[in-house]
């Protein structure tokens, strides 16, 4: 789906996100050499495409979480959708 609808040329990373719904996100480069995220609903009926430059990096998300809460260890960071908005998932202990 990411190749077909987002014109994904190369894949850099894959994320699995599950909160109220499940999403699969592919980070990579499209045929125009733009860094993108393709966020795909589990049922395959919807795909959202975002420029990576519009968001923050995984490392920045981890740093913001560590600085804003009392987490001991972040075990997973993923990009997905929650209530029709982009959201990073932070599973921590």
N, C-alpha and C positions, 0 to 999 in steps of 0.2 A: 504494500500500500504506500509506503514512504517513497519507493522508487516511482510508482505510477502517479501519485497525486502531488507529491512534493518535489518531484524530479531529483530525488536523492541520488548522488553519484558515488559518494563514499560514506561509510558509516564509521563513527568514532566511538560511540558509546550507546548502550541500551539500558533503559530504566524500566522497572516494573513498579507501578504505583497502584495501591489498593486502599481506598478510604471508603467512600459511599459507593463508588463504582471502580472498576479496574481499567487502567490505561497502560498502554505500552508506548514508551517514548524512545525515539531514535534521534541521536545527535549526529550530525554529519555535515557534509558539504553538498549543495545542490549543483546542477549543471551550469549555473551562473557563477560558481565558486563562492557562494554565500554560505556562511556558517548558519545552520538552521536546526531547529528542533521540530520533529513531526510527532505530535501527540495523538495517538490513535485509541479510540474507544475499543474496549474488548469485543463488543459486538460487530466492530468494523464498519459501523454506519456513519461515523463521524471522525474526521481528521482535522486537527488544528495545526497550523504551521506558523512558527515564530522565528524571528531572527535571534540568534544567540546574543547579539549585541544589545538586545532589548532587556535582557535579564542579568542575573548574576551567576557567577561560577559556582561549582560544587564546593570549592574551598571557601569561597566567601559565605555561602549558606551555612556551612559548618561553623565558621568563625562567628557569624551573627548569632547562631543558636547558642554557642558556648558563652558568648558575652551577655545574652539576654535571659538566660535561664540557668537553673541549677542542675544541669545534666552532668553525669559522670562520664558517659561514653556514648558517642554517636555511632550507631552501627550501620546506618543506611541513609542515603539521601537520594531522592528520586523526584522527577518532575512529572506532574499529572494535573488533573483538573478536579476542582471541588466547587460545586454549585456554579458551574459554568465559568470559573475563573482559574487561571493558572495558579498552581500551588506546589511548593516543594514539600515533600514528605520527610520528616525527620523521625526515625525510629531510634529511641535511645533508652538507656538504662539509668 
